[in-house]
Structure formats: C-alpha cells, structure tokens
Amino acid sequence: MEFRVDRQTLAEAVAWAARTLPARPALPVLAGMLVEASSDGGLSLAGFDYEVSASARIEADVAASGRVLVPGRLLSDIVRSLPAQPVEVSLKGAEVVVRCGNAEFGLLTMPVEDYPALPEPPGLAGTVPGDVFAAAVAQVTPAAGRDDTLPMLTGVRVDIDGDTMWLACTDRYRIAARELTWSPSDPGFKAGVVVPARTLADTAKAIKPGAEVTIDLAGTADTLIGVSGGGRAMTSRLLDDQYIDYRKRLNGTWTSTAKIRTAPFVEAIKRVALVTERGTPVRLAFTADELRIRAASGDAARANESLPAELTGEDVDIAFSPQYLLDGLAGIETEFARLECSGPTRAALLTAIPDPEDDESEPDADGDTGFRYLAMPVRLTA
C-alpha cells in the first residue's frame, strides 16, 4: 500500500473515523483504524466498536492499493500535528510509514484479518438536504436525556410517514420536536426508530454544507440505521423503539399566548441568569404589553429586566431553568418567538412566529415545517 494525500483532507477523514474508537476496547483490534487504498484513487478509513461504525472516503494519489489496520487514536494525533504539506503513507513490512515534510512516523500494523466486518447499512429509505437535517438534529438533541439507565431518553425518535419526517427528544422535563419534509425512495415508506442522540448529533455536524444526506432504513423490524453524505457515513444500532406520544403532548389548549422578539429575549435571560445558582430558575411575568424577567440568589444578588411583549389571554407568572429556556430559544431562528401556557404549573410551548411575508401554511424553502419546544416550569414558592 502506498498513497499521497492532502494533509487537511486526511486529517478531517481520520478524525471522523476515529470518533467511534473505544477508549477501553473489549478487543484490542477495535482500537484500530481500517485504512484501505484502492487502485481507482479512493482512500477509505473506518472505525467500529460493534455499536457504531464511522467511515470516510476521500480522493488520494494511490501508487499501490492495500488494506491495513493501525492504532486509530495514535494515527489521529499524528495527522493532526503534521505541517500543512502533502502526506505520504506507505506500508514497509509490518510498519506503516507516514511522511510529511521533514517529519516521519512509523506505526506497527495490527492483525487486519482479526478485524470484524463492518456492518452493511439497510436499504435506501430516502434523502434530505444536509443543511436541513443538521439544523433539525441540532434543534432537538439538547433535550435528550443524559441518564444511561434510561436508554430510550438518550435517543432521538425518528418518525417517517411518506415525505414527512419528525425528530424528537425528551428528558422527561421537556420535549423538543422538529417536523421537516424529505424525499423518500418509496412514497408510502413508514418507520419509527430511536437513534442514540450523541451519535446522530456528531454525524449531523460532520456532514459537509450543501451535501445531500442519505438515510438507510428497512422500515420493518429495524435494528440498524445508516446515515451518509459528503463522503462521510455512519451506521448505528438502534435503541428500543418504545417512546412517548410526544406529538399529542405538543398539541394542547393554551389560555395565554405571548409574542416577544427572540434575540432580546435570549440576551435578557443570559444577563438575568448571571445571579442564579445551580437549580435557581428565572421568573417570567407577562402582562398585556410587557415581560419582566427576574432572578435572585437568596440575599446575595438579584436581577430583573423588562422587555416589550404582546400577551393575549390571562397574565402569566411562570419560572423555568434558564438553560432550558435558552436551549429552546436556540432552535428559533425567526425574529419573533411565541410562548403559550395555561398557568404557572403547566408545561409551556415555545414556537417560532414566521415572518409576515411567509405563508405560514406552507413549508419553508429549506424544508422546515415546524420546531416545537415544550418545557415544564419550576414551581414558584412565593
């Protein structure tokens, strides 16, 4: 095996493949990265831990094809540290030699014949613009749970029905959901799966801007999902598909609806939250034309700020974790946000208010038809 490749291109591909490498592998070969150079000028790098696989394919000047297994994390560290010059890689006996400028490294190969076969993704389910997919995943994953004893809550629920896809996460205290349009390979395709949130978030971030994302799912008895685009691909085992009926919970009847400018609302929450301690909420008091934001840490510090707002319905005095509010508002990209609730102890819904020139009944040009964020308030004591 022998090839020459651009350093930055190689570094990005190696970093992607290394993301699945376990820190404490159950088998020594799982610490390895599979490097394959083909005579057609393609270079593939892959990592696998029996749960998730990540692979990248890039172009290289291949002088001799071959397949080797090398210590993955070490290769990633080496390539990241190389100067901005072309990288030459060759196999010399049992050693892979990496040269770049005046730097040279030798890596002892691992037994490639012991490396497990990479999982084959299911059949093609459809495609979605990469930018739309990445934005949707980024909107919902902050609400995913972090408790591994409740695996279902650490995942992203993906529901597909025809050309509509829903993504949703919940940690029991909030629900973030995004509905978008996509292009299924079969107009009648349906599926409902739960994908590890961390894996899906990392994948979405790594997809190159402008690339089209391919989703691989069988649609029946799914145990594996494949996501690929822009030369990057991953497969992941799915979590238990049992999930709450989140769409029903997002469709409530609200007695109060407030409209407020998104950016000033975010900045005000950040300022007021400076005086909060862990577990201390910020308090939102809406009246007909004003929002008052307050917080205090006992007698040590307090903060309050007022913003113009429009309220329809009853006055509202409600409190939330400031981070929960900021996570929800981060998913709203329009000038105005809408907050709907039915009292200080009931969950409140945050949504975007489309720009006046947009037709609210039609999907946006980027495929978005709705981000919704439901959060439970903190009970007020005084």
N, C-alpha and C positions, 0 to 999 in steps of 0.2 A: 504494500500500500504506500502510495506517495501522492501528495497533492499540495497545492499552493492556493491560499485564500486570503481575502481581505481581513485584516485583524478585527475591525469593528463588527463586520458581518459574522465572523466566527464567534466573537465574544457574546453577541446577542443570542446566537443559536445555542451555544454551550450553557449560558445562564438559564435559558428556557428549559433545556433538557435536564439540567441539574436540580431544578426545583422539586422534583419528586424523589430525589435520592434520600433515603432514610439516614438519620444521624447515627442510629444504632441498628444496623441491618440484621434481620433474622438470619440471613445467609450472606457470607462475605461477598458473593458475586453481585448482590443487589446494591453494593456501594459503587459498582462500576457504571461507566457510561459506554454505551454501544456506539461505535463510530464506523460508518460504512461509506466507502468511496466507490462510486460506480463509473464505468467507462463512459457513460453519457454526460459526465461533468457534474453529476449530482452528489452532494455530500449530505448524509443523514446522521443525526445524533439523537440518541434516545436514552431515557431513564425510566425505570419501572420499579414499583415497590409492592406489587401484587394487588394494590388497590387503585392506584392512579398511574397512568403512563403519560409521558410527555415526549414529543418528538419534534424535530425541526429539520427542514430540508432547505439547503442553500446551494448556490452555484459555486463551483470551485474548478480550478485547473488541475484535473486529475491525470497524473502521469502513469499511475498503476493502481488498479482497483484492489479492494481488500476490505476486511472486516476484522476489527479488534475491539477488545474490552479494556478500558483503562480506568484508574481511580477517578471517579467523576468530580468530586469536590476539589481535588488537587488540580485537575485539569482546568476547572473553572477559575480557581485562584490564579493559576499561571497565566491563562489567556487574558484575564482582566488586567494583569500587571504589565503586559507586554507593551512596547512602544508602538506608535501609530505607523507601522510598516507591514508589508505583506508577511504572512506566516507560512512557513514551510513545515510540513509534517511528513514523516516517513517512518516505515517500520524497518528496523535493523535487528534481525534475530528476534529476541524476546523483549526488545525495547522499542518504544515509540519515541522518536526524537522530534522535539519541537524547536524550530529555529525562527528567530525574528530579530533582524538587525544583528547586533553583536551578542544577543542572548541565546543560550541553548539549554534545553532541559531534556532529560531522559526519563521516561516513565516505564516501569516494568509492566508488561501486559498481564491481564488476568485471564483465567481459562474461559474463553468465549463459548466453548462448547457446553459449559455448565450454565450459561445464562438462559433464563426462561424465555419462551417465545412471547413476544409482545401480543397483547390481545387485539383481535380484529374487531373494528367497530361494527355496530349493526348496520343495516341498510340505510341509504339516504332517506331522511324524512323531509328535508326542505332546507331553504336558505333564508337568511335575514341580513340586511346591511350591517356591517361590523360596528359602525358608529352607533346605530340604534341599539344593537344588542349590548354593547359595552355600557351605554348610558343607562339602560334598563337594569342591568345587573348592579351597577354602582348605586342606583337609587334604592334597591330593595335589600341588599346584603347588610347594611348597617343594623337592620332589625333582626338579623339571625341570632339565635342563641349561641352561647359560648360553653354551655354545660354539656360535656360529652356523655354524661349519664342519661341524657335525653337526646339521642341522636337525631330524631325527627326534627327537633327545633334548630339543629345546627345546619340544616339544609335549605335549599331554595326549591320551593314547589314550582314545577313547570307543568302547566296545563295547556294542551293544544287541542283545538277544535277547528278543523278546516284552516282558514287563513288567519285565525286569531290565536295569539299566544298570550298566556298570563304567567307572570313571575311573581312569587310572593314569599315573604319571610316573616317569621314571628318568634318572639322570645317569651310569649305569654302576656307581656305588658304593652306590646304594640304590634301592629301589623303594617308592613309596607308592601304594596302591590302595584304592579305596572302591567298594563294591557297594551299590546302592540300588534301590528299586522306583520305577517311574514309570507313567504312563498312556499307552500307545501308541495312535495312531489306528487302527492295524491290529494285532490281537493277534499276528500272525505276522511283524511287522516285524523285520528284522535289518540291522545296519550296523556297520562298523568303520572309524573315521576318526581322524586325528591333527590336532588343533586347536592353533594357537600358544598356548602356556601363558599368556603375558603378556596376550594379548587376552582369553582366557577368564576369567582372574583378574579383570581390570578390569571385564569385563561382569558377572560374578557379584557383585562388590562394589557395583555401581551399581544392581542390581535392588532395588526398594523392598521392605522387610519385608512379608511377607504376600501379595505378588504371586505369581501363577502364571507360571511360565516356560514358554514355548513353544519347542520345538526343531524347526527345519525342516531336514530331510534327505531326499534322494531314496532312499537305501538301496542304490543301484546306480550305480557309476561316479561317486561323489560328488567334486565339486571345490569345493563351497561349502557352508557351514553358516550357518544363521540362528538367532539366539537373541534372544528378545524377552520383555518383561514389564514391567508397571507404567509403560507409556508410553516405555520405552527399547527400542531394537532395535539389533542389530549383525549384519553379515554378514562372513564371513572366508573367504579362500581357505584350503584345507586343505593340509597338508604331505603328503609321501609316506606312504602308509598302511602301509609296511613297518615292523613293530615286533616286539620280542622277545615270546616267550611268557611274559609276566610271571605269569600265573596258575599255571603249572606250577612256577615258581621259588618261589612263596609257599607251596606245599604240600610241605613237607619232613618229614623224620623227625628229631625232636629228642631228645637224650639228657638234657637238663636243662631244667626249667621253673621259673621264679621268679615269685613274686607279690609285688607291692610297692604301697604307696599312691602314687598318681600325683603329687599335689601336693607332698608332702615330697620325693619323688624329684627333681622338677623344681627345687625350691628348693636342694636339696643340690648338684645338678650346677652350677647357676649360681654358688654360692659357691665350690666347689672350682675351677671354671674360671677364677676370677679370677687364679690364679697361672700359668695356661697362656699360652704364646706361640703365634704362628701355627704351626699344624701339630702342636702338642702335644696328645696325647689325654688323656682322663680314663680311669682304670682302675677297672673294676668287679670286685670279688671277692665272689662269692656263696658262702655256706656254708648249712648247714641252716636257721638262723634269723636270719641277719644279712647285710647288704650293706655292704661297705666301699668307699667311693669315694675315690680318691687321684689326685693330680696333682702335678707338680713342674716347675719351670723351671731345670734344672741345679742349681747350688748356691745360686741367688738366692732361691728361695721354694718352699715346698711346702704342701700342704693335704691333709687327709683328714677324712672324716666317716663315721659309721656309722649305719645305719638298720635297723629290724627288717624282715625279709623271710622268705618261706617258699620253700624250694627243694625240688623233687622231682627226684631223679636225682643225677648227679655234681656235685661242686663246680665252680664256674666262675670263671676269672680271665681277663677279656677287656677290651679297650680300644677306645674309639670317639672320634671327633671330638665334642667337647661340643655343637657346633651341630647335628650330625646327630642326636644323641640328643634334643635339645630340639625339633627340627623334628618328630620322630616323636611325642614325648610331647604336643606341642601338639594333635595330632589325636585324642588320647584324652580323652574327656570323663567317663569313669566314675571312681569312687573308686579302683579298683584297676587296675593295668596288669599285663600278663603279658609276660615276656621268655623266649623259647625259643631255645636254641642247641645246637650239637654240638661245642663246643671253641673255643679262642681264635682260630683262624684261619678259622672257618666263619661265614657270614652268620648274623645273629641276627634273630629276628622279634619285633616289638612289636605287641601287640593289646590291646584293651580287655577287661576282665572285666565282664560285665553284672552289674547289681545283683541280689542274691539273689531279689528279688520278681519280676524279669523272667523270662519264658520264653525261654531262650537259643535255642530252636529257631524262634522266631517273629520277624519283623521288628519293630523298634521302631515306636512310633506315628508317628514322623516319617519313616518310610520307610527308615531305615538298617538294613542287614543286615551291615555289617562294614567296618571300616577295618583295613588291614594295612600294616605298615611293615617292610621288610627292609633291613638295613644291613650293609655289610661292615665288619669290625673293623680296627683298626690293629694290625699285627703287633708283638707285645711283644718287646723286646730283652733284658729282664732281669726 
